């Protein structure tokens, strides 16, 4: 037992007072004799005995009364089981990612978690609240009530390790109690491995009852016809036993097409045919799962001719003019001596076709060209200087030419998963007419091959980044050295190489990917591009690059949808933004990760547990009660004991 006011116990010396009073009240009785008073003498002896017992009872009750009163004022208590952590600071981590849209027993997981916090958090409790994107330090439930009620789902995935790093970085003189409210979707071992052993958190795992979910993953142009686009929509089904799902296509909020999908497999692809013109809309589905992945916004720009030039011998570049036809491309060939360097920045793709040497001025120009979103294709000559090629390619990545081999090799392997072949092949081809080369360079590349020889060596590889690419052939493809020009692979390969990564096909950016986007527009240095949607607008980070503007969006916009780029009030281009699909699979719940930590079913359980384990047992009230009981006993003795 401990005392909050132990100095009060010094007043126990006052117990001597009732003892002294008792002693001073003792009287000596003198014997007086009367004649024939035997009966009275016996009665007197009994009275004296009764009086002594009464006084001793009163002395005992008064001593106990005074003792209990003094001890009560000293405030005795039994120390709490976890008294060492009574001063800990509370941190509540609330997962508001899209997977928390799933429905549990009492509704949407996030809304239920918020309601429990509002109902069960003590009003006098101080805590810090952290969500996927917001931080509320040293607050209380009254101060954050409105923010919690208006809390929206976040496009930022729940990354527990980064949030815990924020908590750890928040300096405090006290230890920390951490309460983590999440559905554990995507939770990994790495997220909890750095948790301080002295600050093991409480996990409150919100469990979804309905784990079936259908997600729209991507949209792309499957086939370009004379007057139409055939677009394909990829969908994924997570769970079991799906009912038919309604799918609709909208352009400018106008219904274009609608169909019903039966999921007989986990992956499904459906096709729509639309007019070959600008498109600014979305695909939507209706299912009973998550809502955030039921729409995919995309845009298709008006068809623009792609600017392509080849630099090299005109006779060796004739095959390119047959691929880059005038209806889709502005194609020209220049010799190295006749190249106008000022025209380079206006191109989308530049092909260096069998140059024996790449001048330093051209190397510098092409380096800037790639940085601004241009594509470069390098086809070596048998007489190319290896050191010259390696110096040039060193500006872009880890690809190096080695020795020239003069032996015939077959090109037998296609990397169907490479972005260059996206949407090119309906099925994986395992047996086709293999082209060959008579001589080729050995290439050391840190990047996956697009096409490979039968001995696994590289024929075509590419340094790919989000806005441009540098593609390298290991051998000349002129008709003397190779029959690749007669191969059916040459058309789709060079067609895809020429296309700018962003300006053809479907435009569907992902929020938070941070990849730069280039807009073809001439602007003054003081001009600013603005991105506008139906409900909001923002100004991205931008850099003017000659006839282009480089836009960086970071985590903007906050909401998925169709947007447009404006130069002041003049429309420039349409953009579409979508959320990452990383939360769509609700079966990714990994509760094994938290098996070593404390868990609870409700937030009220956690608060009650902490309060019980860390609150001292106050017993001074019992001593007050005992003091009152002894007071009542004293009154009873005075009144009833004779």
C-alpha positions as CSV (number, residue, x, y, z in Angstrom):
1,X,0.0,0.0,0.0
2,X,1.2,3.5,-0.8
3,X,0.2,7.0,0.3
4,X,-0.2,10.1,-1.8
5,X,0.1,12.3,1.4
6,X,2.3,10.2,3.7
7,X,3.2,13.3,5.8
8,X,-0.4,13.2,7.1
9,X,0.5,10.0,9.0
10,X,2.5,12.1,11.5
11,X,-0.8,13.1,12.9
12,X,-1.2,9.6,14.3
13,X,0.5,10.9,17.4
14,X,-2.8,12.5,18.2
15,X,-4.0,9.0,19.2
16,X,-2.4,9.7,22.5
17,X,-5.1,12.3,23.2
18,X,-8.1,10.0,23.7
19,X,-5.8,7.7,25.8
20,X,-4.8,10.6,28.1
21,X,-8.5,11.6,28.4
22,X,-9.4,8.1,29.3
23,X,-6.7,7.9,32.0
24,X,-7.6,11.2,33.6
25,X,-11.2,10.2,33.8
26,X,-10.4,7.2,36.1
27,X,-11.6,7.7,39.6
28,X,-10.6,6.1,42.9
29,X,-13.7,5.0,44.8
30,X,-13.6,5.3,48.6
31,X,-15.2,2.7,50.7
32,X,-18.1,3.9,52.9
33,X,-19.8,1.6,55.2
34,X,-23.4,1.6,56.0
35,X,-25.3,-0.7,58.2
36,X,-27.0,-3.5,56.5
37,X,-26.1,-2.4,52.9
38,X,-24.8,-5.7,51.5
39,X,-27.2,-5.6,48.6
40,X,-26.2,-2.1,47.6
41,X,-22.5,-3.1,47.9
42,X,-22.9,-5.8,45.3
43,X,-24.8,-3.5,43.0
44,X,-22.0,-0.9,43.2
45,X,-19.4,-3.5,42.2
46,X,-21.4,-4.5,39.1
47,X,-21.9,-0.8,38.1
48,X,-18.2,-0.1,38.3
49,X,-17.4,-3.2,36.1
50,X,-19.9,-2.1,33.5
51,X,-18.6,1.4,33.4
52,X,-15.0,0.2,32.8
53,X,-16.1,-2.0,29.9
54,X,-18.1,0.9,28.3
55,X,-15.1,3.3,28.7
56,X,-12.7,0.8,27.1
57,X,-15.1,0.2,24.2
58,X,-15.4,4.0,23.7
59,X,-11.6,4.4,23.8
60,X,-11.2,1.6,21.2
61,X,-13.8,3.1,18.8
62,X,-12.4,6.6,19.2
63,X,-8.8,5.4,18.5
64,X,-10.0,3.4,15.4
65,X,-12.1,6.4,14.3
66,X,-9.2,8.8,14.6
67,X,-6.8,6.3,12.9
68,X,-9.1,5.8,9.9
69,X,-9.7,9.5,9.5
70,X,-5.9,10.2,9.5
71,X,-5.2,7.4,7.1
72,X,-8.0,8.6,4.8
73,X,-6.5,12.1,4.7
74,X,-3.1,10.4,3.7
75,X,-4.9,9.0,0.7
76,X,-3.8,5.4,0.6
77,X,-3.8,3.4,-2.7
78,X,-2.6,0.2,-4.3
79,X,-0.2,0.8,-7.2
80,X,-1.5,0.0,-10.7
81,X,-0.3,-3.2,-12.4
82,X,1.2,-1.1,-15.3
83,X,2.0,2.1,-13.3
84,X,5.3,2.6,-15.1
85,X,3.5,3.4,-18.4
86,X,0.8,5.5,-16.9
87,X,2.3,8.6,-18.4
88,X,2.5,7.2,-22.0
89,X,1.4,9.3,-24.9
90,X,-1.4,7.9,-27.1
91,X,-1.0,7.7,-31.0
92,X,-3.9,6.4,-33.1
93,X,-3.1,5.3,-36.6
94,X,-6.3,5.1,-38.8
95,X,-6.1,3.4,-42.2
96,X,-8.3,5.3,-44.6
97,X,-7.2,3.6,-47.8
98,X,-9.8,2.5,-50.4
99,X,-9.9,-1.1,-49.1
100,X,-11.6,0.3,-46.0
101,X,-14.7,0.9,-48.2
102,X,-15.4,-2.8,-47.7
103,X,-18.5,-3.6,-45.7
104,X,-18.2,-5.4,-42.3
105,X,-21.0,-6.4,-39.9
106,X,-21.9,-2.8,-39.1
107,X,-21.3,-1.1,-42.4
108,X,-18.2,0.3,-44.2
109,X,-15.1,-0.4,-42.2
110,X,-13.8,3.2,-42.1
111,X,-17.1,4.8,-41.2
112,X,-17.6,2.2,-38.4
113,X,-14.0,2.8,-37.1
114,X,-14.6,6.6,-37.0
115,X,-17.9,6.1,-35.2
116,X,-16.3,4.0,-32.5
117,X,-13.6,6.6,-32.0
118,X,-16.2,9.3,-31.6
119,X,-18.3,7.3,-29.2
120,X,-15.6,5.6,-27.0
121,X,-12.6,8.0,-26.8
122,X,-12.6,9.7,-23.4
123,X,-13.1,13.5,-23.8
124,X,-10.2,14.3,-21.5
125,X,-7.8,11.9,-23.3
126,X,-4.9,13.5,-25.2
127,X,-3.7,11.7,-28.3
128,X,-2.2,12.2,-31.8
129,X,-4.2,10.9,-34.8
130,X,-2.4,9.9,-38.1
131,X,-4.1,8.8,-41.3
132,X,-2.6,7.9,-44.7
133,X,-2.2,11.6,-45.5
134,X,-3.1,13.7,-42.5
135,X,-1.5,14.2,-39.1
136,X,-3.2,15.7,-36.0
137,X,-0.7,16.1,-33.2
138,X,-1.5,16.4,-29.5
139,X,-5.2,16.8,-29.8
140,X,-8.4,15.5,-28.3
141,X,-11.6,14.0,-29.6
142,X,-13.5,17.3,-29.4
143,X,-10.9,19.0,-31.6
144,X,-10.9,16.4,-34.3
145,X,-14.5,15.5,-34.3
146,X,-15.4,17.4,-37.4
147,X,-12.3,16.2,-39.2
148,X,-13.1,12.6,-38.4
149,X,-16.7,13.0,-39.6
150,X,-15.5,14.5,-42.9
151,X,-12.6,12.0,-43.4
152,X,-12.4,10.8,-47.0
153,X,-10.8,7.7,-48.5
154,X,-7.3,8.3,-49.6
155,X,-5.7,7.5,-52.9
156,X,-2.4,7.0,-50.9
157,X,-2.0,3.3,-50.0
158,X,-1.7,2.5,-46.3
159,X,2.1,2.2,-45.6
160,X,2.4,1.4,-41.9
161,X,6.2,1.6,-41.9
162,X,6.3,5.2,-43.1
163,X,3.5,6.3,-40.6
164,X,5.4,4.6,-37.7
165,X,8.5,6.4,-38.8
166,X,6.6,9.7,-38.4
167,X,5.5,8.6,-34.9
168,X,9.1,7.7,-34.0
169,X,10.4,11.0,-35.3
170,X,7.9,12.9,-33.1
171,X,10.0,13.8,-30.1
172,X,8.6,13.1,-26.7
173,X,9.9,12.6,-23.2
174,X,7.4,9.8,-22.6
175,X,6.9,6.3,-24.0
176,X,4.2,5.8,-26.7
177,X,1.1,3.8,-26.9
178,X,0.2,3.1,-30.5
179,X,-3.3,1.9,-31.6
180,X,-3.4,0.8,-35.3
181,X,-6.8,0.5,-36.9
182,X,-6.6,-1.2,-40.3
183,X,-8.1,-4.0,-42.4
184,X,-4.6,-5.4,-42.8
185,X,-4.9,-5.6,-46.6
186,X,-1.4,-5.6,-48.1
187,X,0.2,-5.5,-44.6
188,X,3.7,-7.0,-44.9
189,X,6.3,-8.2,-42.5
190,X,8.6,-5.3,-43.4
191,X,5.9,-2.9,-42.1
192,X,6.2,-4.2,-38.5
193,X,9.8,-5.4,-38.3
194,X,11.2,-2.1,-37.1
195,X,8.6,-1.5,-34.3
196,X,10.3,-0.7,-31.0
197,X,10.0,-3.7,-28.7
198,X,9.1,-1.4,-25.8
199,X,6.3,0.2,-27.7
200,X,4.4,-2.8,-29.1
201,X,1.2,-1.4,-30.6
202,X,-2.4,-2.6,-30.2
203,X,-3.9,-3.7,-33.5
204,X,-7.6,-3.4,-34.2
205,X,-8.2,-5.4,-37.4
206,X,-11.4,-4.4,-39.2
207,X,-12.7,-7.5,-41.0
208,X,-14.8,-7.3,-44.2
209,X,-17.7,-9.7,-44.6
210,X,-17.9,-9.3,-48.4
211,X,-14.5,-10.0,-50.0
212,X,-15.7,-10.3,-53.6
213,X,-14.6,-7.4,-55.8
214,X,-14.3,-6.6,-59.5
215,X,-11.8,-4.0,-60.6
216,X,-11.3,-2.2,-64.0
217,X,-7.5,-2.5,-64.4
218,X,-6.7,-0.9,-67.8
219,X,-8.0,0.4,-71.1
220,X,-6.0,0.3,-74.3
221,X,-6.5,0.5,-78.1
222,X,-6.5,-3.1,-79.3
223,X,-6.9,-2.3,-83.0
224,X,-7.0,0.8,-85.1
225,X,-9.3,0.5,-88.1
226,X,-9.9,3.0,-90.9
227,X,-12.7,4.9,-89.2
228,X,-12.9,3.2,-85.8
229,X,-10.9,2.3,-82.7
230,X,-11.4,-1.1,-81.1
231,X,-10.6,-0.5,-77.4
232,X,-10.1,-3.3,-74.9
233,X,-11.0,-3.2,-71.2
234,X,-9.1,-5.5,-68.8
235,X,-11.0,-6.5,-65.6
236,X,-10.0,-8.6,-62.6
237,X,-12.3,-10.5,-60.3
238,X,-11.2,-11.2,-56.7
239,X,-13.1,-13.8,-54.7
240,X,-15.5,-16.6,-55.6
241,X,-19.0,-17.1,-57.3
242,X,-19.5,-13.8,-59.1
243,X,-22.9,-12.6,-60.3
244,X,-23.0,-11.0,-63.8
245,X,-21.5,-7.4,-63.8
246,X,-22.9,-4.6,-65.8
247,X,-20.3,-2.6,-67.8
248,X,-20.8,0.7,-69.5
249,X,-18.8,3.1,-71.7
250,X,-19.3,6.8,-71.5
251,X,-18.0,9.7,-73.6
252,X,-18.4,13.2,-72.1
253,X,-21.0,11.5,-69.7
254,X,-23.0,10.3,-72.6
255,X,-23.6,6.5,-72.7
256,X,-21.9,5.0,-75.8
257,X,-22.2,1.2,-75.1
258,X,-23.3,-1.2,-72.4
259,X,-22.9,-4.9,-71.8
260,X,-23.1,-7.7,-69.2
261,X,-20.0,-9.7,-68.2
262,X,-20.1,-13.2,-66.8
263,X,-16.9,-14.0,-64.9
264,X,-15.9,-17.6,-65.8
265,X,-12.3,-16.7,-65.0
266,X,-10.4,-14.3,-62.8
267,X,-9.3,-12.1,-65.7
268,X,-11.7,-10.8,-68.4
269,X,-11.2,-8.7,-71.4
270,X,-14.1,-7.0,-73.3
271,X,-13.9,-4.9,-76.5
272,X,-15.8,-1.8,-77.6
273,X,-15.7,-0.2,-81.0
274,X,-15.9,3.6,-81.0
275,X,-15.5,6.2,-83.8
276,X,-11.9,7.2,-84.6
277,X,-12.1,10.6,-83.0
278,X,-11.3,12.4,-79.7
279,X,-12.6,10.6,-76.6
280,X,-12.9,12.0,-73.1
281,X,-14.8,9.7,-70.8
282,X,-14.7,6.5,-68.7
283,X,-15.6,2.9,-68.3
284,X,-17.8,1.9,-65.3
285,X,-19.0,-1.3,-63.7
286,X,-21.6,-2.0,-61.0
287,X,-20.6,-4.6,-58.4
288,X,-21.1,-5.2,-54.7
289,X,-17.5,-4.7,-53.8
290,X,-15.3,-1.7,-53.5
291,X,-16.4,1.5,-55.2
292,X,-13.1,3.3,-56.0
293,X,-12.1,0.8,-58.7
294,X,-15.5,0.7,-60.5
295,X,-14.5,3.5,-62.9
296,X,-11.5,4.0,-65.1
297,X,-11.2,7.4,-66.8
298,X,-9.3,7.8,-70.0
299,X,-8.9,10.1,-73.0
300,X,-8.0,9.6,-76.6
301,X,-6.6,12.6,-78.4
302,X,-7.3,13.6,-81.9
303,X,-5.0,11.7,-84.3
304,X,-1.8,13.6,-84.8
305,X,0.9,12.7,-87.3
306,X,4.1,11.5,-85.6
307,X,7.3,13.2,-86.7
308,X,10.0,10.7,-87.5
309,X,13.4,11.2,-89.1
310,X,16.1,8.7,-89.9
311,X,19.8,9.7,-90.2
312,X,21.9,7.6,-92.5
313,X,22.3,6.3,-96.0
314,X,19.0,6.9,-97.9
315,X,19.4,3.5,-99.7
316,X,19.5,1.7,-96.5
317,X,16.5,3.6,-95.1
318,X,14.0,2.9,-97.9
319,X,12.3,0.2,-95.8
320,X,11.4,2.9,-93.2
321,X,9.4,5.0,-95.7
322,X,7.2,1.9,-96.4
323,X,6.4,1.6,-92.6
324,X,6.0,5.3,-91.8
325,X,3.3,6.2,-94.3
326,X,2.1,9.8,-94.9
327,X,-1.4,9.1,-93.4
328,X,0.1,8.7,-89.9
329,X,3.7,10.0,-90.0
330,X,5.7,12.9,-91.2
331,X,8.8,10.9,-92.2
332,X,12.1,12.2,-93.6
333,X,15.6,10.9,-94.1
334,X,18.8,13.0,-93.8
335,X,22.4,12.2,-94.3
336,X,24.7,13.1,-91.4
337,X,26.0,16.1,-93.3
338,X,22.6,17.3,-94.4
339,X,21.0,17.2,-91.0
340,X,19.4,20.5,-89.7
341,X,20.0,20.4,-86.0
342,X,17.2,22.9,-85.4
343,X,14.7,20.4,-86.6
344,X,15.6,17.7,-84.1
345,X,13.6,19.1,-81.2
346,X,10.4,19.0,-83.4
347,X,10.6,15.3,-83.9
348,X,9.0,12.5,-81.9
349,X,11.5,9.8,-82.9
350,X,14.9,9.8,-84.5
351,X,16.5,6.7,-86.0
352,X,20.3,6.5,-86.3
353,X,20.6,4.0,-89.2
354,X,24.0,2.5,-89.6
355,X,26.1,5.5,-88.8
356,X,29.8,4.7,-88.6
357,X,30.4,7.6,-86.2
358,X,28.0,9.8,-84.1
359,X,29.5,13.3,-84.0
360,X,29.8,14.9,-80.5
361,X,27.4,17.7,-81.5
362,X,24.8,15.2,-82.4
363,X,25.3,13.3,-79.2
364,X,24.7,16.4,-77.1
365,X,21.6,17.3,-79.2
366,X,20.1,13.8,-78.9
367,X,20.8,13.7,-75.1
368,X,18.7,16.8,-74.7
369,X,16.1,15.4,-77.1
370,X,15.6,12.3,-75.0
371,X,15.4,14.3,-71.8
372,X,12.5,16.2,-73.3
373,X,10.6,13.1,-74.2
374,X,12.0,12.0,-77.5
375,X,12.7,8.5,-78.7
376,X,16.0,7.4,-80.2
377,X,16.6,4.2,-82.2
378,X,20.2,3.1,-82.7
379,X,21.0,0.6,-85.6
380,X,24.8,0.0,-85.8
381,X,26.9,-0.4,-88.8
382,X,29.4,-3.2,-89.2
383,X,32.0,-0.4,-89.3
384,X,30.7,1.5,-86.3
385,X,33.2,2.5,-83.7
386,X,32.5,0.5,-80.5
387,X,34.0,3.2,-78.3
388,X,31.9,5.9,-80.1
389,X,28.7,4.0,-79.6
390,X,29.4,3.3,-75.9
391,X,30.2,6.9,-75.2
392,X,26.9,7.9,-76.8
393,X,24.8,5.2,-75.0
394,X,26.5,6.0,-71.7
395,X,24.4,9.2,-71.6
396,X,21.2,7.1,-71.2
397,X,21.9,3.9,-69.3
398,X,23.8,0.7,-68.9
399,X,24.1,-0.6,-72.5
400,X,27.5,-1.3,-73.9
401,X,28.7,-2.7,-77.3
402,X,31.5,-5.3,-77.3
403,X,33.1,-7.3,-80.1
404,X,31.6,-8.0,-83.6
405,X,30.8,-11.6,-84.3
406,X,30.7,-12.7,-87.9
407,X,28.4,-15.7,-87.7
408,X,24.8,-16.3,-88.6
409,X,22.3,-16.4,-85.8
410,X,18.5,-16.8,-85.7
411,X,16.2,-14.4,-83.9
412,X,13.9,-16.8,-82.1
413,X,12.5,-15.2,-78.9
414,X,9.9,-12.5,-78.5
415,X,9.4,-10.7,-75.1
416,X,5.6,-10.6,-75.3
417,X,5.4,-8.7,-72.0
418,X,7.5,-5.8,-73.1
419,X,5.7,-2.5,-73.4
420,X,6.8,-2.3,-77.1
421,X,4.6,-5.3,-77.9
422,X,1.6,-4.3,-75.7
423,X,-1.5,-5.0,-77.7
424,X,0.4,-6.3,-80.7
425,X,-0.2,-10.0,-80.4
426,X,-3.5,-11.7,-79.5
427,X,-1.7,-15.0,-78.6
428,X,1.9,-15.8,-77.8
429,X,3.6,-17.1,-80.9
430,X,6.0,-20.0,-80.4
431,X,6.7,-21.0,-83.9
432,X,7.2,-18.4,-86.7
433,X,9.6,-17.8,-89.6
434,X,12.8,-16.9,-87.7
435,X,14.7,-14.0,-89.2
436,X,18.5,-14.1,-89.0
437,X,21.6,-11.9,-89.1
438,X,25.0,-12.7,-90.6
439,X,27.0,-10.6,-88.2
440,X,26.2,-8.9,-84.9
441,X,27.7,-7.2,-82.0
442,X,27.7,-8.7,-78.5
443,X,25.7,-6.4,-76.2
444,X,26.0,-6.0,-72.5
445,X,22.6,-4.7,-71.2
446,X,21.0,-4.2,-67.8
447,X,17.6,-4.1,-69.4
448,X,15.3,-6.9,-70.7
449,X,15.6,-7.9,-74.3
450,X,12.7,-7.1,-76.7
451,X,14.0,-9.7,-79.2
452,X,16.7,-12.3,-78.6
453,X,18.8,-14.8,-80.5
454,X,18.6,-18.5,-80.2
455,X,21.7,-18.4,-77.9
456,X,19.8,-16.0,-75.5
457,X,21.9,-13.0,-76.5
458,X,20.3,-9.7,-77.3
459,X,19.1,-8.6,-80.7
460,X,16.9,-5.6,-79.6
461,X,16.9,-4.0,-76.2
462,X,15.6,-0.7,-74.9
463,X,16.2,1.8,-72.1
464,X,12.7,2.7,-71.2
465,X,11.5,5.5,-69.0
466,X,8.0,6.9,-68.5
467,X,8.3,9.6,-71.2
468,X,10.9,8.4,-73.7
469,X,13.1,5.5,-74.8
470,X,16.4,4.6,-76.4
471,X,16.2,1.4,-78.4
472,X,19.4,-0.4,-79.5
473,X,19.8,-3.1,-82.2
474,X,22.8,-5.4,-82.0
475,X,23.2,-5.8,-85.7
476,X,22.7,-3.9,-89.0
477,X,19.4,-4.9,-90.6
478,X,20.2,-4.0,-94.2
479,X,19.2,-6.7,-96.8
480,X,22.8,-7.9,-97.1
481,X,23.4,-8.6,-93.4
482,X,19.8,-9.7,-92.4
483,X,16.4,-10.7,-93.7
484,X,14.7,-8.9,-90.8
485,X,13.2,-6.5,-93.3
486,X,11.1,-9.3,-94.7
487,X,10.0,-10.5,-91.2
488,X,6.5,-9.8,-90.1
489,X,8.0,-8.5,-86.8
490,X,9.5,-5.4,-88.4
491,X,6.3,-3.4,-89.0
492,X,4.8,-3.7,-85.4
493,X,8.3,-3.1,-83.9
494,X,9.1,0.0,-85.8
495,X,5.6,1.3,-85.6
496,X,5.7,1.1,-81.8
497,X,9.2,2.5,-81.7
498,X,8.1,5.6,-83.6
499,X,5.1,6.4,-81.5
500,X,5.5,8.9,-78.7
501,X,4.9,7.1,-75.4
502,X,2.1,9.5,-74.4
503,X,0.6,11.1,-77.5
504,X,-0.9,8.0,-79.0
505,X,-3.4,5.5,-77.7
506,X,-5.1,5.8,-74.4
507,X,-4.3,8.6,-71.9
508,X,-5.0,7.3,-68.4
509,X,-2.5,8.6,-65.8
510,X,-2.2,7.2,-62.3
511,X,-2.4,9.5,-59.3
512,X,0.8,9.5,-57.3
513,X,3.0,7.9,-59.9
514,X,5.0,11.1,-60.3
515,X,5.9,10.5,-63.9
516,X,6.4,13.7,-65.9
517,X,4.0,14.5,-68.8
518,X,4.9,16.5,-71.8
519,X,2.4,18.9,-73.4
520,X,3.0,20.1,-77.0
521,X,2.4,23.8,-76.7
522,X,4.4,27.0,-77.3
523,X,4.3,29.3,-74.2
524,X,5.9,32.4,-73.0
525,X,8.2,32.1,-70.0
526,X,5.7,33.8,-67.7
527,X,2.8,31.7,-68.8
528,X,1.3,29.0,-66.6
529,X,-0.7,25.9,-67.5
530,X,-3.6,25.0,-65.3
531,X,-5.4,21.6,-65.0
532,X,-9.1,21.8,-64.5
533,X,-11.7,19.2,-63.7
534,X,-15.5,19.3,-63.1
535,X,-15.1,20.0,-59.4
536,X,-11.5,21.2,-58.8
537,X,-8.4,22.6,-60.5
538,X,-4.7,22.8,-59.7
539,X,-1.5,24.1,-61.1
540,X,1.2,21.3,-61.6
541,X,4.9,21.8,-61.4
542,X,5.9,22.8,-64.9
543,X,9.0,23.5,-67.0
544,X,9.1,25.1,-70.4
545,X,11.2,23.2,-72.9
546,X,11.2,24.9,-76.3
547,X,8.0,23.8,-78.0
548,X,6.9,21.6,-75.0
549,X,6.0,22.0,-71.4
550,X,7.0,19.3,-68.9
551,X,4.3,18.8,-66.2
552,X,4.9,17.0,-62.9
553,X,1.8,16.2,-60.9
554,X,3.1,14.5,-57.7
555,X,0.0,13.6,-55.7
556,X,-2.3,15.8,-57.6
557,X,-5.2,15.7,-58.3
558,X,-6.9,14.4,-55.2
559,X,-9.8,12.8,-57.1
560,X,-9.9,10.6,-60.1
561,X,-11.7,12.0,-63.2
562,X,-11.4,13.6,-66.6
563,X,-9.4,16.9,-66.6
564,X,-8.3,19.4,-69.2
565,X,-5.1,21.5,-69.6
566,X,-5.6,25.2,-70.2
567,X,-3.3,28.0,-71.2
568,X,-5.1,30.8,-69.5
569,X,-8.6,30.3,-71.0
570,X,-7.5,28.4,-74.0
571,X,-7.9,24.6,-74.1
572,X,-4.7,22.7,-74.8
573,X,-5.2,19.0,-74.1
574,X,-7.4,16.5,-72.3
575,X,-6.0,14.3,-69.4
576,X,-7.5,11.6,-67.3
577,X,-6.4,10.5,-63.8
578,X,-7.1,7.3,-62.0
579,X,-6.4,5.8,-58.6
580,X,-3.9,3.0,-58.1
581,X,-5.5,-0.5,-58.1
582,X,-3.3,-1.7,-55.3
583,X,-6.3,-2.0,-52.8
584,X,-8.6,-4.1,-55.0
585,X,-7.8,-7.6,-53.8
586,X,-9.4,-7.9,-50.3
587,X,-8.0,-11.4,-49.9
588,X,-4.6,-9.9,-49.3
589,X,-5.4,-9.7,-45.6
590,X,-2.3,-10.8,-43.6
591,X,-3.1,-11.1,-40.0
592,X,-0.2,-13.4,-39.3
593,X,2.0,-10.3,-39.4
594,X,0.4,-9.0,-36.2
595,X,0.4,-12.3,-34.3
596,X,3.1,-11.1,-32.0
597,X,1.3,-8.0,-31.0
598,X,-1.7,-7.2,-28.9
599,X,-5.1,-7.2,-30.7
600,X,-8.6,-6.0,-29.8
601,X,-12.1,-6.2,-31.2
602,X,-13.1,-2.6,-30.4
603,X,-11.5,0.7,-29.5
604,X,-13.4,0.8,-26.2
605,X,-11.7,-2.5,-25.2
606,X,-8.3,-0.9,-25.7
607,X,-9.2,2.2,-23.7
608,X,-10.7,0.2,-20.9
609,X,-7.7,-2.2,-20.7
610,X,-5.3,0.7,-20.5
611,X,-7.3,2.5,-17.9
612,X,-7.6,-0.7,-15.8
613,X,-4.0,-1.6,-16.0
614,X,-2.7,1.9,-15.3
615,X,-5.1,3.3,-12.8
616,X,-4.1,3.1,-9.1
617,X,-6.7,1.4,-6.7
618,X,-7.7,4.3,-4.4
619,X,-8.7,2.9,-1.0
620,X,-9.0,6.1,1.1
621,X,-12.8,6.0,0.6
622,X,-12.8,2.7,2.5
623,X,-11.1,4.4,5.5
624,X,-13.7,7.2,5.4
625,X,-16.4,4.5,5.5
626,X,-14.7,2.8,8.4
627,X,-14.4,6.1,10.2
628,X,-18.1,6.7,9.8
629,X,-18.8,3.2,11.0
630,X,-16.7,3.6,14.1
631,X,-18.4,7.0,14.8
632,X,-21.8,5.3,14.5
633,X,-20.5,2.5,16.8
634,X,-19.4,5.0,19.4
635,X,-22.8,6.7,19.4
636,X,-24.4,3.3,19.8
637,X,-22.2,2.4,22.7
638,X,-22.9,5.7,24.5
639,X,-26.6,5.3,24.0
640,X,-27.2,1.6,24.6
641,X,-24.3,0.3,26.8
642,X,-25.0,1.1,30.5
